[in-house]
Amino acid sequence: MRLEKVHKGHRLRERAILGVMRLMMGHAPGVVRTLFYRKEFFGRPFSELTQQVMRGPSVWTFGEREVFAAFVSRLNQCVF
């Protein structure tokens, strides 16, 4: 379930990006919509954390971490 505000409450720039995604992919992924909604509150901090986890120092390579993320997304039946 997604709040209507998260689905349609974006600023002009984000609406344009979502529109291009919709044209190219047929839809804009829900995670992108969530990250764009109130970016300063959730989107930016969460994106920074994800970047640190996926690209920061680790015993696993970048590729291994991407495979882990894709596998978990698949188990959760999420579009990766």
Distance bins in CASP14 RR format, pairs under 12 A and 6 or more apart:
PFRMAT RR
TARGET T0000
AUTHOR 0000-0000-0000
RMODE 2
METHOD distances of the structure
MODEL  1
1 7 0 0 0 0 0 1 0 0 0 0 0
2 8 0 0 0 0 0 1 0 0 0 0 0
2 9 0 0 0 0 0 1 0 0 0 0 0
2 28 0 0 0 0 0 1 0 0 0 0 0
2 29 0 0 0 0 0 1 0 0 0 0 0
2 30 1 0 0 1 0 0 0 0 0 0 0
2 31 0 0 0 0 0 1 0 0 0 0 0
2 33 1 0 0 1 0 0 0 0 0 0 0
2 34 1 0 0 1 0 0 0 0 0 0 0
2 37 0 0 0 0 1 0 0 0 0 0 0
3 9 0 0 0 0 1 0 0 0 0 0 0
3 30 0 0 0 0 0 1 0 0 0 0 0
3 33 0 0 0 0 0 1 0 0 0 0 0
3 34 0 0 0 0 1 0 0 0 0 0 0
3 37 0 0 0 0 1 0 0 0 0 0 0
3 38 0 0 0 0 0 1 0 0 0 0 0
4 10 0 0 0 0 0 1 0 0 0 0 0
4 33 0 0 0 0 0 1 0 0 0 0 0
4 37 0 0 0 0 0 1 0 0 0 0 0
5 33 0 0 0 0 0 1 0 0 0 0 0
5 34 0 0 0 0 0 1 0 0 0 0 0
5 36 0 0 0 0 0 1 0 0 0 0 0
5 37 1 0 0 1 0 0 0 0 0 0 0
5 38 0 0 0 0 1 0 0 0 0 0 0
6 14 0 0 0 0 0 1 0 0 0 0 0
6 18 0 0 0 0 0 1 0 0 0 0 0
6 28 0 0 0 0 0 1 0 0 0 0 0
6 30 0 0 0 0 1 0 0 0 0 0 0
6 31 0 0 0 0 0 1 0 0 0 0 0
6 32 0 0 0 0 0 1 0 0 0 0 0
6 33 1 0 1 0 0 0 0 0 0 0 0
6 34 1 0 1 0 0 0 0 0 0 0 0
6 35 0 0 0 0 0 1 0 0 0 0 0
6 36 0 0 0 0 1 0 0 0 0 0 0
6 37 1 0 1 0 0 0 0 0 0 0 0
6 38 0 0 0 0 1 0 0 0 0 0 0
6 41 0 0 0 0 0 1 0 0 0 0 0
6 42 0 0 0 0 1 0 0 0 0 0 0
6 43 0 0 0 0 0 1 0 0 0 0 0
7 15 0 0 0 0 0 1 0 0 0 0 0
7 18 0 0 0 0 1 0 0 0 0 0 0
7 27 0 0 0 0 0 1 0 0 0 0 0
7 28 0 0 0 0 1 0 0 0 0 0 0
7 30 0 0 0 0 1 0 0 0 0 0 0
7 32 0 0 0 0 0 1 0 0 0 0 0
7 33 1 0 0 1 0 0 0 0 0 0 0
7 34 0 0 0 0 1 0 0 0 0 0 0
7 36 0 0 0 0 0 1 0 0 0 0 0
7 37 0 0 0 0 1 0 0 0 0 0 0
8 14 0 0 0 0 0 1 0 0 0 0 0
8 15 0 0 0 0 1 0 0 0 0 0 0
8 18 0 0 0 0 1 0 0 0 0 0 0
8 28 0 0 0 0 0 1 0 0 0 0 0
8 33 0 0 0 0 1 0 0 0 0 0 0
8 36 0 0 0 0 0 1 0 0 0 0 0
8 37 0 0 0 0 1 0 0 0 0 0 0
9 15 0 0 0 0 1 0 0 0 0 0 0
9 18 0 0 0 0 0 1 0 0 0 0 0
9 33 0 0 0 0 1 0 0 0 0 0 0
9 34 0 0 0 0 0 1 0 0 0 0 0
9 36 0 0 0 0 1 0 0 0 0 0 0
9 37 1 0 0 1 0 0 0 0 0 0 0
9 38 0 0 0 0 1 0 0 0 0 0 0
9 39 0 0 0 0 0 1 0 0 0 0 0
10 16 0 0 0 0 1 0 0 0 0 0 0
10 17 0 0 0 0 1 0 0 0 0 0 0
10 18 1 0 0 1 0 0 0 0 0 0 0
10 19 0 0 0 0 0 1 0 0 0 0 0
10 21 0 0 0 0 0 1 0 0 0 0 0
10 28 0 0 0 0 1 0 0 0 0 0 0
10 30 0 0 0 0 0 1 0 0 0 0 0
10 32 0 0 0 0 0 1 0 0 0 0 0
10 33 1 0 0 1 0 0 0 0 0 0 0
10 34 0 0 0 0 0 1 0 0 0 0 0
10 35 0 0 0 0 0 1 0 0 0 0 0
10 36 1 0 1 0 0 0 0 0 0 0 0
10 37 1 0 0 1 0 0 0 0 0 0 0
10 38 0 0 0 0 1 0 0 0 0 0 0
10 39 0 0 0 0 1 0 0 0 0 0 0
10 43 0 0 0 0 0 1 0 0 0 0 0
11 17 0 0 0 0 0 1 0 0 0 0 0
11 18 0 0 0 0 0 1 0 0 0 0 0
11 36 0 0 0 0 1 0 0 0 0 0 0
11 37 0 0 0 0 1 0 0 0 0 0 0
11 38 0 0 0 0 1 0 0 0 0 0 0
11 39 0 0 0 0 1 0 0 0 0 0 0
11 40 0 0 0 0 0 1 0 0 0 0 0
12 18 0 0 0 0 0 1 0 0 0 0 0
12 19 0 0 0 0 0 1 0 0 0 0 0
12 36 0 0 0 0 0 1 0 0 0 0 0
13 19 0 0 0 0 0 1 0 0 0 0 0
13 20 0 0 0 0 0 1 0 0 0 0 0
13 36 0 0 0 0 1 0 0 0 0 0 0
13 39 0 0 0 0 0 1 0 0 0 0 0
14 20 0 0 0 0 0 1 0 0 0 0 0
14 21 0 0 0 0 0 1 0 0 0 0 0
14 28 0 0 0 0 1 0 0 0 0 0 0
14 32 0 0 0 0 1 0 0 0 0 0 0
14 33 0 0 0 0 1 0 0 0 0 0 0
14 34 0 0 0 0 0 1 0 0 0 0 0
14 35 0 0 0 0 1 0 0 0 0 0 0
14 36 1 0 1 0 0 0 0 0 0 0 0
14 37 0 0 0 0 1 0 0 0 0 0 0
14 38 0 0 0 0 0 1 0 0 0 0 0
14 39 1 0 0 1 0 0 0 0 0 0 0
14 43 0 0 0 0 0 1 0 0 0 0 0
15 21 0 0 0 0 0 1 0 0 0 0 0
15 22 0 0 0 0 0 1 0 0 0 0 0
15 28 0 0 0 0 1 0 0 0 0 0 0
15 32 0 0 0 0 0 1 0 0 0 0 0
15 33 0 0 0 0 0 1 0 0 0 0 0
15 36 0 0 0 0 1 0 0 0 0 0 0
15 37 0 0 0 0 0 1 0 0 0 0 0
16 22 0 0 0 0 0 1 0 0 0 0 0
16 23 0 0 0 0 0 1 0 0 0 0 0
16 28 0 0 0 0 0 1 0 0 0 0 0
16 36 0 0 0 0 0 1 0 0 0 0 0
17 23 0 0 0 0 0 1 0 0 0 0 0
17 24 0 0 0 0 0 1 0 0 0 0 0
17 25 0 0 0 0 0 1 0 0 0 0 0
17 28 0 0 0 0 1 0 0 0 0 0 0
17 29 0 0 0 0 0 1 0 0 0 0 0
17 32 0 0 0 0 1 0 0 0 0 0 0
17 33 0 0 0 0 0 1 0 0 0 0 0
17 35 0 0 0 0 0 1 0 0 0 0 0
17 36 1 0 0 1 0 0 0 0 0 0 0
17 39 0 0 0 0 0 1 0 0 0 0 0
18 24 0 0 0 0 0 1 0 0 0 0 0
18 25 0 0 0 0 0 1 0 0 0 0 0
18 26 0 0 0 0 0 1 0 0 0 0 0
18 27 0 0 0 0 1 0 0 0 0 0 0
18 28 1 0 1 0 0 0 0 0 0 0 0
18 29 0 0 0 0 1 0 0 0 0 0 0
18 30 0 0 0 0 1 0 0 0 0 0 0
18 31 0 0 0 0 0 1 0 0 0 0 0
18 32 1 0 0 1 0 0 0 0 0 0 0
18 33 1 0 0 1 0 0 0 0 0 0 0
18 34 0 0 0 0 0 1 0 0 0 0 0
18 35 0 0 0 0 0 1 0 0 0 0 0
18 36 1 0 0 1 0 0 0 0 0 0 0
18 37 0 0 0 0 0 1 0 0 0 0 0
19 25 0 0 0 0 1 0 0 0 0 0 0
19 26 0 0 0 0 1 0 0 0 0 0 0
19 27 0 0 0 0 1 0 0 0 0 0 0
19 28 1 0 0 1 0 0 0 0 0 0 0
19 32 0 0 0 0 0 1 0 0 0 0 0
19 33 0 0 0 0 0 1 0 0 0 0 0
19 36 0 0 0 0 0 1 0 0 0 0 0
20 26 0 0 0 0 0 1 0 0 0 0 0
20 28 0 0 0 0 1 0 0 0 0 0 0
20 32 0 0 0 0 0 1 0 0 0 0 0
21 27 1 0 0 1 0 0 0 0 0 0 0
21 28 1 0 1 0 0 0 0 0 0 0 0
21 29 1 0 0 1 0 0 0 0 0 0 0
21 30 0 0 0 0 0 1 0 0 0 0 0
21 31 0 0 0 0 0 1 0 0 0 0 0
21 32 1 0 0 1 0 0 0 0 0 0 0
21 33 0 0 0 0 1 0 0 0 0 0 0
21 36 0 0 0 0 0 1 0 0 0 0 0
22 28 1 0 1 0 0 0 0 0 0 0 0
22 29 0 0 0 0 0 1 0 0 0 0 0
22 30 0 0 0 0 0 1 0 0 0 0 0
22 32 0 0 0 0 0 1 0 0 0 0 0
22 33 0 0 0 0 0 1 0 0 0 0 0
25 32 0 0 0 0 0 1 0 0 0 0 0
25 79 0 0 0 0 1 0 0 0 0 0 0
26 79 0 0 0 0 0 1 0 0 0 0 0
27 33 0 0 0 0 1 0 0 0 0 0 0
27 79 0 0 0 0 1 0 0 0 0 0 0
28 34 0 0 0 0 0 1 0 0 0 0 0
28 35 0 0 0 0 0 1 0 0 0 0 0
28 36 0 0 0 0 1 0 0 0 0 0 0
28 37 0 0 0 0 0 1 0 0 0 0 0
28 79 0 0 0 0 0 1 0 0 0 0 0
29 35 0 0 0 0 1 0 0 0 0 0 0
29 36 0 0 0 0 0 1 0 0 0 0 0
29 73 0 0 0 0 0 1 0 0 0 0 0
29 78 0 0 0 0 1 0 0 0 0 0 0
29 79 1 0 1 0 0 0 0 0 0 0 0
29 80 0 0 0 0 1 0 0 0 0 0 0
30 36 0 0 0 0 1 0 0 0 0 0 0
30 37 0 0 0 0 1 0 0 0 0 0 0
30 78 0 0 0 0 1 0 0 0 0 0 0
30 79 0 0 0 0 1 0 0 0 0 0 0
31 37 0 0 0 0 0 1 0 0 0 0 0
31 42 0 0 0 0 0 1 0 0 0 0 0
31 43 0 0 0 0 0 1 0 0 0 0 0
31 46 0 0 0 0 1 0 0 0 0 0 0
31 47 0 0 0 0 0 1 0 0 0 0 0
31 50 0 0 0 0 0 1 0 0 0 0 0
31 69 0 0 0 0 0 1 0 0 0 0 0
31 73 0 0 0 0 1 0 0 0 0 0 0
31 76 0 0 0 0 0 1 0 0 0 0 0
31 78 1 0 0 1 0 0 0 0 0 0 0
31 79 0 0 0 0 1 0 0 0 0 0 0
31 80 0 0 0 0 1 0 0 0 0 0 0
32 39 0 0 0 0 0 1 0 0 0 0 0
32 43 0 0 0 0 0 1 0 0 0 0 0
32 46 0 0 0 0 0 1 0 0 0 0 0
32 47 0 0 0 0 0 1 0 0 0 0 0
32 79 0 0 0 0 0 1 0 0 0 0 0
33 39 0 0 0 0 0 1 0 0 0 0 0
33 42 0 0 0 0 0 1 0 0 0 0 0
33 43 0 0 0 0 0 1 0 0 0 0 0
34 41 0 0 0 0 0 1 0 0 0 0 0
34 42 1 0 0 1 0 0 0 0 0 0 0
34 43 1 0 0 1 0 0 0 0 0 0 0
34 46 0 0 0 0 1 0 0 0 0 0 0
34 47 0 0 0 0 0 1 0 0 0 0 0
35 41 0 0 0 0 0 1 0 0 0 0 0
35 42 1 0 0 1 0 0 0 0 0 0 0
35 43 1 0 1 0 0 0 0 0 0 0 0
35 44 0 0 0 0 1 0 0 0 0 0 0
35 45 0 0 0 0 0 1 0 0 0 0 0
35 46 1 0 0 1 0 0 0 0 0 0 0
35 47 1 0 0 1 0 0 0 0 0 0 0
35 48 0 0 0 0 0 1 0 0 0 0 0
35 49 0 0 0 0 0 1 0 0 0 0 0
35 50 0 0 0 0 1 0 0 0 0 0 0
36 42 0 0 0 0 1 0 0 0 0 0 0
36 43 1 0 0 1 0 0 0 0 0 0 0
36 44 0 0 0 0 0 1 0 0 0 0 0
36 46 0 0 0 0 0 1 0 0 0 0 0
36 47 0 0 0 0 0 1 0 0 0 0 0
37 43 1 0 0 1 0 0 0 0 0 0 0
37 44 0 0 0 0 0 1 0 0 0 0 0
37 46 0 0 0 0 0 1 0 0 0 0 0
38 44 0 0 0 0 1 0 0 0 0 0 0
38 45 0 0 0 0 0 1 0 0 0 0 0
38 46 0 0 0 0 0 1 0 0 0 0 0
39 45 0 0 0 0 1 0 0 0 0 0 0
39 46 0 0 0 0 1 0 0 0 0 0 0
39 47 0 0 0 0 1 0 0 0 0 0 0
39 48 0 0 0 0 0 1 0 0 0 0 0
40 46 0 0 0 0 0 1 0 0 0 0 0
40 47 0 0 0 0 0 1 0 0 0 0 0
40 48 0 0 0 0 0 1 0 0 0 0 0
42 48 0 0 0 0 0 1 0 0 0 0 0
42 49 0 0 0 0 0 1 0 0 0 0 0
42 50 0 0 0 0 0 1 0 0 0 0 0
43 49 0 0 0 0 1 0 0 0 0 0 0
43 50 0 0 0 0 1 0 0 0 0 0 0
43 51 0 0 0 0 0 1 0 0 0 0 0
44 50 0 0 0 0 0 1 0 0 0 0 0
44 51 0 0 0 0 0 1 0 0 0 0 0
45 51 0 0 0 0 0 1 0 0 0 0 0
45 52 0 0 0 0 0 1 0 0 0 0 0
46 52 0 0 0 0 0 1 0 0 0 0 0
46 53 0 0 0 0 0 1 0 0 0 0 0
47 53 0 0 0 0 0 1 0 0 0 0 0
47 54 0 0 0 0 0 1 0 0 0 0 0
47 55 0 0 0 0 0 1 0 0 0 0 0
48 54 0 0 0 0 0 1 0 0 0 0 0
48 55 0 0 0 0 0 1 0 0 0 0 0
48 56 0 0 0 0 0 1 0 0 0 0 0
49 55 0 0 0 0 0 1 0 0 0 0 0
49 56 0 0 0 0 0 1 0 0 0 0 0
50 56 0 0 0 0 0 1 0 0 0 0 0
50 65 0 0 0 0 0 1 0 0 0 0 0
50 66 0 0 0 0 0 1 0 0 0 0 0
50 69 0 0 0 0 1 0 0 0 0 0 0
51 62 0 0 0 0 0 1 0 0 0 0 0
51 65 0 0 0 0 0 1 0 0 0 0 0
52 58 0 0 0 0 1 0 0 0 0 0 0
52 65 0 0 0 0 0 1 0 0 0 0 0
53 60 0 0 0 0 0 1 0 0 0 0 0
53 62 0 0 0 0 0 1 0 0 0 0 0
53 65 1 0 0 1 0 0 0 0 0 0 0
53 66 0 0 0 0 0 1 0 0 0 0 0
53 68 0 0 0 0 0 1 0 0 0 0 0
53 69 0 0 0 0 1 0 0 0 0 0 0
54 60 0 0 0 0 1 0 0 0 0 0 0
54 61 0 0 0 0 0 1 0 0 0 0 0
54 62 1 0 0 1 0 0 0 0 0 0 0
54 63 0 0 0 0 1 0 0 0 0 0 0
54 64 0 0 0 0 0 1 0 0 0 0 0
54 65 1 0 1 0 0 0 0 0 0 0 0
54 66 1 0 0 1 0 0 0 0 0 0 0
54 67 0 0 0 0 0 1 0 0 0 0 0
54 68 0 0 0 0 1 0 0 0 0 0 0
54 69 1 0 0 1 0 0 0 0 0 0 0
54 70 0 0 0 0 0 1 0 0 0 0 0
55 61 0 0 0 0 0 1 0 0 0 0 0
55 62 1 0 0 1 0 0 0 0 0 0 0
55 63 0 0 0 0 0 1 0 0 0 0 0
55 65 0 0 0 0 1 0 0 0 0 0 0
55 66 0 0 0 0 0 1 0 0 0 0 0
55 69 0 0 0 0 0 1 0 0 0 0 0
56 62 0 0 0 0 1 0 0 0 0 0 0
56 65 0 0 0 0 1 0 0 0 0 0 0
57 65 0 0 0 0 0 1 0 0 0 0 0
58 64 0 0 0 0 1 0 0 0 0 0 0
58 65 1 0 0 1 0 0 0 0 0 0 0
58 66 0 0 0 0 0 1 0 0 0 0 0
58 68 0 0 0 0 0 1 0 0 0 0 0
59 65 0 0 0 0 0 1 0 0 0 0 0
60 66 0 0 0 0 1 0 0 0 0 0 0
60 67 0 0 0 0 1 0 0 0 0 0 0
60 68 1 0 0 1 0 0 0 0 0 0 0
60 69 0 0 0 0 0 1 0 0 0 0 0
61 67 0 0 0 0 1 0 0 0 0 0 0
61 68 0 0 0 0 0 1 0 0 0 0 0
62 68 0 0 0 0 0 1 0 0 0 0 0
62 69 0 0 0 0 0 1 0 0 0 0 0
63 69 0 0 0 0 1 0 0 0 0 0 0
63 70 0 0 0 0 1 0 0 0 0 0 0
63 71 0 0 0 0 0 1 0 0 0 0 0
64 70 0 0 0 0 0 1 0 0 0 0 0
64 71 0 0 0 0 0 1 0 0 0 0 0
65 71 0 0 0 0 0 1 0 0 0 0 0
65 72 0 0 0 0 0 1 0 0 0 0 0
66 72 0 0 0 0 0 1 0 0 0 0 0
66 73 0 0 0 0 0 1 0 0 0 0 0
66 80 0 0 0 0 1 0 0 0 0 0 0
67 73 0 0 0 0 0 1 0 0 0 0 0
67 74 0 0 0 0 0 1 0 0 0 0 0
67 80 0 0 0 0 0 1 0 0 0 0 0
68 74 0 0 0 0 0 1 0 0 0 0 0
68 75 0 0 0 0 0 1 0 0 0 0 0
68 80 0 0 0 0 0 1 0 0 0 0 0
69 75 0 0 0 0 0 1 0 0 0 0 0
69 76 0 0 0 0 0 1 0 0 0 0 0
69 78 0 0 0 0 1 0 0 0 0 0 0
69 80 1 0 0 1 0 0 0 0 0 0 0
70 76 0 0 0 0 0 1 0 0 0 0 0
70 78 0 0 0 0 1 0 0 0 0 0 0
70 79 0 0 0 0 0 1 0 0 0 0 0
70 80 1 0 1 0 0 0 0 0 0 0 0
71 78 0 0 0 0 0 1 0 0 0 0 0
71 80 0 0 0 0 1 0 0 0 0 0 0
72 78 0 0 0 0 1 0 0 0 0 0 0
72 80 0 0 0 0 1 0 0 0 0 0 0
73 79 1 0 0 1 0 0 0 0 0 0 0
73 80 1 1 0 0 0 0 0 0 0 0 0
74 80 1 0 0 1 0 0 0 0 0 0 0
END
